[in-house]
Amino acid sequence: AGAPPAELLPDFADHVGPVEVWRTERGRCLFAKEDVRAGTLLMCEAPLVKSVGAVQGGLDYSFREALQRAVVASPHAARVAGLLAHGAGEAPMVDINDFSWGASNADEATFDDLPALADDRADAIGSTNCFNSFGSSALHPAIAMTNHSCVPNTTVVAIGDVNFMRATSAIGEGQEINISYFDVLRPFNERHRLMQNFRFDCQCPRCTFERKLPEALRAEGASVDEVEAALADPATGVDPESREAAWLRASHAKAYKEQLEATFPFSDEAAQRRRRLLRAVEATDPASFTHCKYSLLDWISVRNGPEGPQGQAAQQSMRYIDLV
């Protein structure tokens, strides 16, 4: 038997923390095996396959070809591909460690006699399981077991080719672990339009709440004044200081960001608006890029230094962050 191509072998050890796969009425899901503190590393995983191009909506044929090459070159890739959901029938039940390189037996198939993967099956695996980032598609099969929520309790960060998944809030034993499949700082209608790419309809607490709101609050285009007026109206039935109010503000984060960016950054008014936006993002998508950006802006605006927050260094930093 021939040896697998060197580029198919991982150069980073995978890690699986206190997580396990359960089967529910929604299919296979990832759950916490024990109580998890915010910040806990739950998984890190190198990609099984990576290609240039994004698998979302349309098909990325470079990913198809990369996966097909991997499957005929590696018993491990062939075995893992057989475990992944592909949109036809019920996916097999798995243990989260079934996706690790250590679970593969080099004798289970020879490198010279592995079955080919049909185009439609490869495309379905890609559209169901791929992560897209900066113009590339990567298949991280263990992390792909995680379902979407518009109020995720974990975040996935890529460092090089490796995906790291950390808890962004406390997760109780037996609680489902969720990530976001796209930027969730957008209105209800827009989020549900994007879900059609993944063929599901989110039933998370945030979507359940926003589904009952008037159309004007579910659609894009509501101004900050309109959102705040609705929250102040007793007929809406939402406490302006509640997590539901924070979710709604996060849904219209674009309007809140535009209002903030039109305000002098070192004024008291800007500080109040920035912290209102921060509270909304923290309640909805903590550790996201937007959360990090506005946390840093807030820190720069209030930090003490020889020239204070209005000094040249602080203002240069603020201008740079505004460009990111």
DRENMI-756251 format. One line per 4 residues: number of its first residue (from 1); their letters; for each residue x negated, y, z of N, C-alpha, C, O. Coordinates in pm, whole numbers. Atoms other than C-alpha are relative to their C-alpha. Last residue first. Layout:
residues N
NUM) A) X Y Z X Y Z X Y Z X Y Z ~ ... $
//
This chain:
residues 324
324) VLDI) 0 147 -2 1120 4783 1055 142 -52 -16 163 -173 -17 ~ 24 50 134 1116 5151 949 11 -151 -9 25 -206 -118 ~ -116 -33 82 1279 5272 1271 -15 -53 -142 84 -78 -210 ~ -105 98 -30 1009 5087 1462 123 26 -84 191 -68 -125 $
320) YRMS) 39 129 57 739 5297 1291 112 -103 21 148 -174 -73 ~ -18 -9 145 919 5624 1366 -36 -133 -66 32 -176 -160 ~ -143 -2 30 955 5532 1735 24 2 -152 112 -68 -202 ~ -52 133 -23 588 5436 1759 149 -9 -35 194 -105 -97 $
316) QQAA) 48 82 112 483 5764 1602 53 -143 13 91 -205 -86 ~ -82 -33 116 707 5945 1852 -46 -77 -123 36 -115 -206 ~ -134 56 -16 550 5764 2146 84 26 -124 156 -62 -171 ~ 9 145 10 195 5837 2028 138 -64 7 171 -154 -71 $
312) QGQP) 22 42 138 269 6204 1961 -1 -151 -16 58 -204 -110 ~ 135 -16 51 420 6273 2302 -16 -58 -140 71 -129 -189 ~ -4 -85 119 794 6299 2355 -140 28 -55 -156 112 -144 ~ -64 66 114 802 5996 2587 6 86 -125 28 32 -234 $
308) GEPG) -141 33 -19 550 6154 2823 60 -60 -126 -9 -77 -227 ~ -82 -100 69 225 6322 2715 149 -28 17 233 47 -35 ~ 57 -135 -10 -10 6151 2960 87 107 -64 96 219 -14 ~ 135 -5 52 221 5852 2985 -52 141 10 18 230 60 $
304) NRVS) 77 -115 -47 554 5745 3123 -141 -9 -57 -194 -118 -74 ~ 128 28 -63 784 5511 2936 -69 130 40 -46 236 -18 ~ 2 -36 -141 1146 5610 2884 -137 -20 65 -154 11 183 ~ -66 -128 -27 1178 5629 2506 -10 42 146 -1 161 177 $
300) IWDL) 83 -112 46 919 5358 2444 61 133 41 -11 226 78 ~ 118 -8 -84 1111 5110 2660 -88 118 -39 -136 192 47 ~ -41 -53 -130 1439 5187 2488 -120 14 93 -131 112 166 ~ -32 -141 15 1283 5144 2146 36 62 134 -7 173 166 $
296) LSYK) 127 -71 11 1131 4815 2257 22 150 -16 -49 230 44 ~ 62 6 -132 1468 4687 2375 -132 76 0 -163 150 93 ~ -59 -107 -79 1616 4813 2049 -45 -4 146 -43 98 214 ~ 29 -132 54 1378 4607 1838 53 110 92 -19 204 125 $
292) CHTF) 140 -35 -28 1388 4295 2055 -32 142 -45 -101 217 25 ~ 15 -15 -144 1769 4283 2052 -143 43 34 -163 135 113 ~ -63 -128 -39 1782 4347 1679 -15 24 148 -43 137 190 ~ 88 -109 43 1529 4066 1614 58 135 43 -16 221 91 $
288) SAPD) -2 -21 145 1737 3825 1821 -93 116 -35 -139 188 53 ~ 127 43 60 1627 3742 2176 2 6 -152 -92 -39 -216 ~ 126 -39 -65 1985 3777 2300 -120 -65 -67 -112 -176 -120 ~ 111 67 69 2266 3733 2045 -133 41 62 -215 104 -4 $
284) TAEV) -40 71 121 2606 3820 2194 -113 -81 -62 -95 -199 -92 ~ -113 88 -29 2588 3953 2548 32 -92 -116 105 -190 -100 ~ 40 97 -103 2238 4093 2493 112 -99 31 85 -215 60 ~ 84 100 66 2354 4257 2168 -43 -108 100 -46 -226 66 $
280) ARLL) -82 76 94 2643 4437 2339 -82 -112 -65 -35 -225 -78 ~ -88 88 -78 2432 4541 2637 85 -87 -93 109 -204 -64 ~ 79 108 -57 2166 4675 2398 87 -98 79 71 -219 66 ~ 28 95 109 2423 4876 2203 -79 -119 52 -52 -233 15 $
276) RRRR) -128 61 32 2548 5041 2522 -18 -105 -111 40 -213 -105 ~ -24 103 -101 2187 5094 2625 137 -66 -19 154 -183 13 ~ 92 111 21 2108 5272 2298 27 -111 101 23 -229 66 ~ -45 76 117 2418 5490 2321 -89 -123 -23 -40 -230 -60 $
272) QAAE) -128 64 -32 2338 5603 2676 47 -87 -116 93 -200 -95 ~ 26 105 -98 1971 5670 2591 129 -76 34 128 -198 43 ~ 61 113 70 2070 5860 2276 -25 -116 96 -2 -232 61 ~ -106 61 80 2306 6083 2476 -54 -122 -75 12 -225 -82 $
268) DSFP) -77 85 -89 2033 6151 2731 110 -73 -77 142 -188 -46 ~ -108 -67 -75 1817 6282 2449 69 -99 92 60 -220 73 ~ 40 -20 -138 1485 6129 2346 106 71 84 80 112 197 ~ 32 122 -75 1602 5969 2020 -33 21 146 -19 -74 225 $
264) FTAE) 138 -29 -39 1789 6273 1877 -46 -107 99 16 -123 204 ~ 12 -75 -125 2106 6103 1752 -146 24 32 -230 -63 8 ~ -29 -140 32 2171 5994 1392 -14 91 122 10 211 113 ~ 110 -52 81 1994 5664 1458 23 144 -44 -70 212 -86 $
260) LQEK) 120 -20 -82 2237 5594 1742 -111 64 -80 -178 156 -32 ~ -26 -111 -92 2546 5648 1528 -123 31 84 -157 147 105 ~ 0 -123 79 2403 5428 1252 27 122 87 -34 227 67 ~ 139 -32 34 2320 5158 1506 -8 130 -80 -97 212 -57 $
256) YAKA) 66 -49 -122 2671 5167 1653 -145 36 -28 -196 133 27 ~ -50 -134 -28 2827 5141 1305 -68 59 123 -100 178 124 ~ 46 -90 106 2605 4845 1212 44 143 26 -35 236 11 ~ 133 -52 -35 2669 4680 1549 -52 97 -105 -124 191 -72 $
252) HSAR) 13 -124 76 3038 4644 1463 -133 68 32 -142 191 38 ~ -56 25 133 3062 4281 1567 -12 122 -89 -22 110 -211 ~ 103 69 78 2828 4365 1856 49 -30 -141 -30 -28 -236 ~ 98 -102 38 3085 4618 1982 -111 -63 -85 -157 -3 -182 $
248) LWAA) -60 -82 105 3347 4343 1970 -95 110 -45 -106 138 -164 ~ -4 76 126 3124 4102 2160 55 84 -114 2 83 -225 ~ 137 2 52 3052 4366 2428 -6 -77 -132 -75 -35 -224 ~ 24 -134 55 3427 4422 2471 -141 7 -60 -162 68 -165 $
244) ERSE) -75 -6 125 3472 4046 2513 -18 136 -68 -30 144 -190 ~ 84 62 103 3192 4045 2773 71 3 -135 6 13 -239 ~ 2 146 4 3396 4289 2978 -95 -52 -107 -145 23 -191 ~ 126 47 -58 3319 4654 3055 -15 -151 -7 -111 -206 46 $
240) PDVG) 116 -55 73 3583 4799 2818 -135 -46 55 -236 -35 -15 ~ 76 -85 -92 3840 4559 2974 -123 52 -73 -203 -28 -122 ~ 141 36 -17 4045 4423 2683 -66 100 95 -58 221 72 ~ 16 102 -104 4425 4414 2669 -143 -44 23 -166 -158 64 $
236) TAPD) 96 96 54 4455 4595 2337 -26 -112 99 -56 -225 61 ~ -74 95 85 4772 4764 2466 -93 -105 -60 -49 -215 -93 ~ -48 114 -80 4568 4922 2748 72 -105 -85 75 -223 -48 ~ -146 11 9 4391 5138 2483 47 -121 80 9 -234 48 $
232) ALAA) -58 -83 -105 4033 5214 2591 152 -10 5 214 33 102 ~ 37 57 -129 3896 4923 2389 60 79 116 89 22 221 ~ -74 126 -17 4089 5035 2081 -31 -63 136 59 -117 200 ~ -141 -35 -25 3959 5390 2120 84 -124 22 171 -126 108 $
228) EVED) -10 -45 -139 3603 5256 2156 143 40 35 187 17 147 ~ 20 115 -89 3634 5058 1833 19 42 145 88 -27 220 ~ -117 89 13 3785 5350 1642 -12 -121 92 86 -163 154 ~ -114 -65 -67 3524 5597 1773 123 -90 -6 199 -97 90 $
224) VSAG) 19 12 -144 3243 5357 1678 120 59 74 169 0 170 ~ 99 -92 -57 3381 5338 1325 -14 -26 149 67 -97 209 ~ -48 -73 -117 3559 5036 1176 -113 88 55 -228 44 65 ~ -36 -139 29 3428 4951 828 53 78 118 69 200 108 $
220) EARL) 111 -95 2 3403 4573 826 54 140 -26 154 157 -96 ~ 61 -30 129 3714 4376 914 -116 97 16 -129 165 118 ~ 64 121 52 3821 4210 1238 -79 28 -128 -169 -48 -164 ~ 114 31 -85 3893 4540 1415 -72 -126 -45 -187 -149 -6 $
216) AEPL) 96 -111 9 4117 4674 1136 -124 -27 85 -232 22 52 ~ 84 15 118 4287 4332 1112 -107 109 -8 -220 82 -49 ~ -54 -58 124 4421 4361 1466 -100 -10 -114 -221 -14 -92 ~ 4 -146 8 4264 4125 1721 66 50 -128 82 -27 -223 $
212) KREF) -127 -56 -46 4369 3764 1783 9 151 -14 114 210 10 ~ -103 44 94 4084 3608 1580 136 62 33 221 75 -55 ~ -13 -99 107 3843 3819 1784 107 -38 -102 161 48 -171 ~ -44 -133 -46 3897 3616 2102 27 93 -117 133 155 -123 $
208) TCRP) -133 21 -54 3875 3269 1941 59 132 48 177 159 25 ~ -91 6 115 3577 3390 1737 144 -19 46 236 38 -12 ~ -5 -132 64 3396 3498 2054 97 0 -118 177 92 -131 ~ -82 -93 -79 3484 3181 2244 13 138 -64 118 201 -56 $
204) CQCD) 69 -43 -122 3345 2960 1961 87 100 78 183 153 21 ~ -100 -8 -107 3588 2801 1714 -65 41 132 -16 4 239 ~ 49 -8 -137 3378 2852 1400 116 18 99 207 99 77 ~ -69 -116 -54 3529 2734 1070 -32 7 149 8 -83 224 $
200) FRFN) -62 18 -130 3310 2494 872 67 131 42 42 236 -18 ~ -121 81 -1 3190 2440 515 50 -32 142 80 -147 173 ~ 32 119 -80 2833 2571 549 122 -90 20 112 -194 85 ~ 120 62 56 2856 2832 273 -34 -131 70 -97 -220 12 $
196) QMLR) -44 84 113 3213 2895 389 -119 -64 -70 -104 -169 -133 ~ -16 139 -42 3067 3014 716 42 -92 -114 19 -212 -109 ~ 130 68 8 2948 3331 545 10 -147 40 -66 -231 -10 ~ 32 14 142 3308 3442 487 -132 -75 -16 -143 -161 -103 $
192) HREN) -75 116 50 3384 3365 850 -14 -16 -151 3 -127 -204 ~ 59 124 -52 3106 3596 965 71 -121 -59 7 -219 -97 ~ 124 23 73 3230 3873 734 -68 -127 49 -122 -203 -32 ~ -31 42 137 3585 3849 866 -126 -31 -79 -129 -127 -157 $
188) FPRL) -61 133 7 3473 3853 1230 20 -45 -144 -20 -156 -179 ~ -142 20 -34 3252 4160 1195 48 -143 -23 -13 -221 -96 ~ -82 -46 110 2869 4152 1198 146 -36 32 172 -120 118 ~ -34 -138 -35 2595 4094 1453 74 64 -117 25 158 -179 $
184) VDFY) -137 -5 -54 2609 3717 1394 39 140 44 149 160 95 ~ -8 -117 -88 2305 3712 1161 143 15 49 233 41 -31 ~ 18 -126 72 2310 3361 1016 8 112 102 33 88 220 ~ 46 34 134 2312 2994 1125 -27 124 -84 -86 114 -192 $
180) SINI) -76 -73 102 2332 3090 1492 -59 -32 -137 -181 -30 -154 ~ 80 -105 62 2215 2832 1745 92 78 -93 208 41 -110 ~ -36 -61 127 2412 2619 1986 -108 94 -48 -181 153 32 ~ 105 -94 39 2349 2375 2272 32 50 -140 61 -29 -230 $
176) EQGE) 53 5 136 2658 2207 2412 -103 109 -23 -92 220 28 ~ -50 -111 83 2694 2187 2788 -62 -8 -138 -179 -44 -153 ~ -119 39 74 2646 1848 2958 61 110 -84 164 88 -147 ~ 4 140 43 2406 1986 3217 131 -37 -68 239 -9 -16 $
172) GIAS) -29 102 -99 2447 2363 3231 -13 -140 -57 0 -160 -178 ~ -87 101 62 2273 2608 3000 19 -112 101 -77 -171 151 ~ -8 124 -77 2122 2930 3141 100 -94 -68 208 -51 -110 ~ -83 -16 -120 2070 3185 2866 -4 -132 76 -52 -233 24 $
168) TARM) -7 -144 -23 1834 3238 2572 93 33 116 108 150 152 ~ -126 -44 -57 1726 2872 2563 -5 151 24 -104 202 76 ~ -2 -31 -143 1428 2820 2337 140 40 44 217 97 -33 ~ -134 -31 -48 1390 2653 1997 -4 18 151 -43 -73 224 $
164) FNVD) -10 11 -145 1049 2666 1830 140 40 42 188 148 4 ~ -115 -65 -63 1025 2601 1455 0 -29 150 -13 -144 192 ~ -63 70 -112 681 2518 1313 115 83 56 101 203 78 ~ -102 91 51 573 2631 965 83 -64 111 181 -132 83 $
160) GIAV) 53 79 109 383 2935 1089 112 -84 -58 220 -33 -88 ~ 139 -43 -11 555 3039 1406 -79 -86 -98 -101 -205 -74 ~ 103 69 78 927 3013 1334 -135 64 27 -150 185 15 ~ 103 -91 51 1168 3123 1606 -104 -83 -73 -153 -183 -21 $
156) VTTN) 105 74 70 1493 2944 1687 -95 101 -63 -54 188 -139 ~ 51 -66 120 1721 3100 1947 -110 -86 -59 -182 -155 13 ~ 141 21 29 1939 2937 2208 -38 84 -121 47 136 -193 ~ 73 2 -127 2270 3006 2381 -146 -36 -19 -219 -53 79 $
152) PVCS) 94 111 -22 2446 3116 2062 -68 9 136 -88 118 190 ~ 64 -42 -125 2748 3351 2077 -100 -111 38 -77 -184 135 ~ 18 -145 14 2863 3326 1714 -42 64 132 -65 185 138 ~ -94 -79 -81 2805 2952 1750 -28 147 -26 -143 185 -50 $
148) HNTM) -5 -147 -2 2647 2708 1506 96 50 107 197 -14 136 ~ -112 -69 64 2573 2341 1567 -10 150 18 -85 201 102 ~ -63 -105 -79 2235 2187 1649 110 70 -79 89 110 -193 ~ -114 58 -71 2147 1855 1482 79 106 76 189 78 124 $
144) AIAP) -119 -8 85 1929 2055 1238 122 -67 64 233 -51 13 ~ -66 -127 -31 1680 2096 1524 126 16 -83 219 86 -43 ~ -52 7 -138 1598 1726 1487 74 128 36 184 122 91 ~ -115 88 -19 1576 1736 1105 56 -6 141 178 -14 158 $
140) HLAS) 39 38 -135 1360 2046 1053 111 -92 52 208 -42 110 ~ -85 101 -62 1399 2083 675 -63 -42 132 -164 -111 135 ~ 73 100 -78 1247 2404 545 100 -93 66 205 -50 114 ~ -93 95 -59 1364 2642 270 -82 -106 73 -178 -160 17 $
136) SGFS) 37 142 6 1161 2948 176 108 -83 68 186 -33 149 ~ 9 54 134 1242 3308 80 -45 -144 -10 -79 -190 -119 ~ 97 -72 82 1166 3472 413 -25 -70 -134 -139 -87 -177 ~ 69 -113 -61 1353 3213 618 -101 57 -99 -185 -15 -152 $
132) NFCN) 50 -92 102 1605 2946 533 -64 120 68 -6 179 159 ~ 20 -132 -57 1665 2645 758 -63 88 -108 -157 46 -175 ~ 119 -83 16 1800 2339 582 4 128 82 110 183 111 ~ 99 7 -109 2048 2082 714 -115 99 -7 -193 108 87 $
128) TSGI) -56 27 -133 2376 2086 523 -101 22 110 -63 56 222 ~ -102 -101 -30 2269 2251 194 58 -18 140 108 79 198 ~ 55 -135 -9 1945 2050 182 104 101 43 78 182 132 ~ 84 -6 -120 2099 1712 264 -54 142 19 -55 194 130 $
124) ADAR) -91 -4 -114 2370 1775 4 -77 6 131 -37 77 224 ~ -61 -132 -7 2113 1863 -264 89 14 123 88 117 190 ~ 104 -94 -42 1912 1548 -190 56 141 14 24 211 110 ~ 27 26 -142 2227 1334 -207 -106 96 52 -93 149 162 $
120) DDAL) -112 -53 -77 2335 1494 -535 -20 -22 150 20 62 231 ~ -8 -146 -1 1993 1448 -693 110 51 92 87 141 171 ~ -78 -59 109 1960 1081 -597 10 151 16 5 204 127 ~ -116 -71 -56 1681 983 -356 73 70 -115 13 151 -186 $
116) APLD) -14 -140 40 1435 724 -488 127 57 61 220 -17 94 ~ -110 -36 90 1378 402 -295 3 149 -31 -30 232 54 ~ -103 -70 -74 1030 326 -151 110 45 -97 80 84 -209 ~ -129 60 34 798 63 -300 111 61 85 179 -10 159 $
112) DFTA) -13 19 144 441 195 -322 139 -49 -42 165 -66 -161 ~ 3 -130 68 423 349 24 23 -15 -150 56 83 -217 ~ 132 -32 54 528 16 172 9 133 -73 115 170 -123 ~ -3 -7 146 831 -13 395 -142 29 -47 -223 81 30 $
108) EDAN) -140 16 38 902 -92 761 20 13 -151 122 -31 -204 ~ -24 125 71 531 -160 820 143 -15 -52 175 -113 -118 ~ 69 -1 130 436 199 904 27 -125 -81 9 -126 -203 ~ 89 116 4 697 199 1177 -63 -7 -139 8 -16 -240 $
104) SAGW) 13 72 127 857 537 1234 -103 -111 10 -207 -97 74 ~ -107 99 10 966 650 1582 -11 -83 -127 57 -185 -141 ~ 30 117 -81 634 825 1648 103 -110 -10 74 -225 22 ~ 92 85 74 693 1059 1357 -31 -127 77 -55 -232 18 $
100) SFDN) 142 -24 -24 994 1198 1540 -85 -95 -82 -41 -204 -121 ~ 56 -84 106 1344 1203 1393 -151 21 15 -214 81 -72 ~ 7 76 125 1470 906 1595 -66 81 -112 -112 24 -211 ~ 138 42 26 1377 1104 1909 -14 -84 -128 -125 -114 -170 $
96) IDVM) 76 -116 46 1711 1286 1901 -144 -38 -33 -208 25 -118 ~ 67 -54 -117 1889 951 1919 -88 114 -49 -144 106 -159 ~ 146 0 -14 2116 893 1625 -39 38 141 39 98 215 ~ 38 -51 -131 2475 812 1530 -151 -16 17 -209 -115 -27 $
92) PAEG) 29 100 -103 2515 762 1156 -35 67 134 -91 176 137 ~ 144 18 -16 2678 1040 951 -27 -100 112 50 -107 208 ~ 49 -32 -133 3046 986 875 -149 -28 10 -195 -136 -27 ~ -18 100 -103 3142 996 509 -61 44 132 -119 152 143 $
88) AGHA) -81 110 52 3000 1218 236 9 -109 106 -89 -181 130 ~ -132 -41 48 2871 1564 329 87 -109 -54 192 -80 -110 ~ 9 -39 141 2501 1474 352 138 24 -60 153 21 -182 ~ -132 -20 58 2436 1433 722 -15 49 -143 -104 128 -174 $
84) LLGA) -53 -135 5 2084 1314 796 138 4 -65 170 -74 -154 ~ -70 -34 -125 1983 967 915 74 133 -8 155 164 79 ~ -116 87 -17 1890 828 572 81 31 124 195 -13 135 ~ -100 -43 97 1662 1126 510 127 -84 12 238 -33 -8 $
80) VRAA) -67 -118 -53 1480 1034 832 108 50 -95 216 90 -50 ~ -84 39 -113 1402 682 708 78 119 53 198 108 79 ~ -113 79 51 1278 797 367 95 -37 113 217 -30 97 ~ -92 -92 67 1063 1070 524 122 -74 -52 234 -22 -44 $
76) HPSA) -60 -86 -102 907 816 763 102 95 -64 213 108 -14 ~ -107 74 -67 852 561 487 70 84 105 191 72 124 ~ 15 20 -144 656 829 298 116 -81 56 231 -41 40 ~ 140 6 -41 581 883 -73 -17 -42 146 -127 -81 186 $
72) VVAR) 66 111 68 918 805 -231 -146 -14 40 -213 -110 2 ~ -70 126 -28 1104 1016 26 -67 -119 -69 -71 -228 -12 ~ 33 46 -135 852 1301 16 59 -138 27 -6 -223 88 ~ 140 44 -1 875 1338 -362 -37 -57 137 -107 -159 146 $
68) QLAE) 8 126 75 1256 1346 -345 -143 -53 -4 -164 -173 5 ~ -55 107 -82 1245 1607 -68 -9 -134 -72 -41 -236 -10 ~ 92 24 -111 1009 1831 -266 50 -115 88 -29 -200 130 ~ 115 72 49 1218 1792 -583 -99 -32 112 -157 -141 115 $
64) RFSY) -43 134 42 1539 1889 -409 -121 -84 -41 -137 -198 2 ~ -17 80 -122 1364 2179 -238 41 -142 -36 -12 -238 20 ~ 134 30 -49 1238 2310 -574 8 -79 130 -77 -164 155 ~ 49 123 60 1592 2272 -709 -143 -31 44 -183 -148 39 $
60) DLGG) 142 -27 24 1733 2528 -467 -64 -129 -51 -86 -223 25 ~ 93 107 -31 2109 2499 -493 -142 42 -35 -166 108 -136 ~ 54 71 116 2346 2793 -473 -101 -104 43 -139 -110 160 ~ -85 -36 111 2541 2889 -160 -43 -77 -123 11 -184 -151 $
56) QVAG) -122 -55 -60 2246 2855 71 89 49 -113 47 133 -193 ~ -116 86 27 1925 2665 3 120 58 74 138 30 193 ~ -97 14 -109 1660 2939 -10 117 -87 -42 177 -63 -147 ~ -138 -15 48 1350 2920 -231 95 -29 114 63 -107 203 $
52) VSKV) -28 -142 23 989 2813 -181 137 12 -63 165 -51 -166 ~ 16 -45 138 975 2461 -42 27 150 -7 85 208 85 ~ -13 -144 15 933 2283 290 -21 36 -146 -106 -21 -213 ~ 18 -49 137 984 1919 385 14 151 2 95 205 77 $
48) LPAE) 20 122 78 968 1730 717 -34 37 -144 -118 -26 -207 ~ -97 41 101 921 2061 890 -36 -134 -62 -153 -167 -80 ~ 52 -33 132 725 2090 1215 99 -49 -106 175 -142 -80 ~ -1 102 104 930 2074 1531 -59 56 -129 -20 162 -177 $
44) CMLL) 80 -59 107 945 2248 1864 -23 -110 -102 -46 -226 -67 ~ 60 80 107 1227 2172 2099 -100 82 -77 -85 204 -89 ~ -82 119 19 1397 2286 2419 -58 -92 -107 -54 -214 -93 ~ 27 54 133 1146 2543 2545 75 -132 -14 47 -227 59 $
40) TGAR) 54 135 11 1309 2694 2852 -21 -39 -146 65 -17 -231 ~ 142 -3 35 1354 3073 2841 -62 -136 -16 -175 -146 -62 ~ 29 -85 115 1687 3074 3023 -150 6 -22 -227 20 73 ~ 16 -144 -29 1698 2786 3269 -24 76 -130 -79 22 -226 $
36) VDEK) 112 -62 70 1833 2444 3173 -3 150 34 99 217 30 ~ -10 -146 -5 2054 2220 3384 -128 60 -57 -239 16 -27 ~ 12 -50 -138 2016 1862 3266 19 151 -3 25 211 -111 ~ 1 117 -88 2072 1649 2955 -6 39 147 23 -43 234 $
32) AFLC) 104 -3 -102 2172 1955 2750 12 -122 92 122 -154 138 ~ -42 -37 -135 2382 1881 2443 -119 -3 94 -219 -69 68 ~ 111 5 -94 2325 1867 2065 48 51 136 113 155 145 ~ 31 -129 -64 2616 1784 1837 -115 -22 98 -142 -134 140 $
28) RGRE) 115 8 -89 2706 1505 1592 -36 140 51 -41 235 -27 ~ 117 68 53 3058 1527 1447 -113 -2 102 -87 7 222 ~ 60 -84 104 3325 1784 1524 -124 -64 -61 -195 -2 -140 ~ -95 -6 111 3541 1533 1714 -53 86 -114 -2 79 -226 $
24) TRWV) -127 -58 -41 3233 1468 1925 94 -1 -120 62 -54 -226 ~ -99 -8 107 2922 1253 1887 130 53 58 182 -1 156 ~ -129 62 -29 2644 1333 2131 83 4 -127 61 88 -213 ~ -105 -8 100 2276 1401 2059 124 -73 50 116 -187 94 $
20) EVPG) -40 128 57 2037 1466 2346 115 23 -97 185 124 -91 ~ -114 -7 92 1840 1754 2496 31 -140 -52 -56 -227 -55 ~ -117 66 -60 1605 1794 2793 126 13 -86 224 75 -46 ~ -27 -23 -140 1291 1876 2588 127 -71 46 161 -176 -8 $
16) VHDA) -144 7 -28 1170 1739 2256 18 13 150 -35 -68 226 ~ -37 4 -141 823 1840 2136 151 -4 10 219 74 -56 ~ -136 -36 -32 663 1782 1796 24 -12 150 -45 -87 220 ~ -77 100 -74 284 1775 1768 141 51 29 157 161 81 $
12) FDPL) -46 -55 -126 146 2003 1496 87 -105 70 174 -165 7 ~ 122 -46 -67 -55 1917 1185 35 61 135 -45 135 193 ~ -10 -122 -82 224 1704 1040 -135 37 59 -217 -50 88 ~ 27 28 -140 148 1459 755 3 127 82 -50 230 39 $
8) LEAP) -121 51 -64 319 1511 420 -21 -27 148 75 -52 220 ~ -90 -112 -29 39 1739 291 131 -46 65 207 38 114 ~ 37 -71 -123 -209 1453 331 99 110 34 123 138 152 ~ 75 -122 28 -31 1244 70 -25 77 129 60 82 217 $
4) PAGA) -84 -116 31 84 912 217 -86 120 -32 -196 133 22 ~ -17 -89 -115 -161 619 191 90 118 -39 94 155 -156 ~ 75 -124 2 -120 350 -72 26 82 124 123 57 196 ~ -85 -119 0 0 0 0 -89 124 0 -195 126 63 $
//
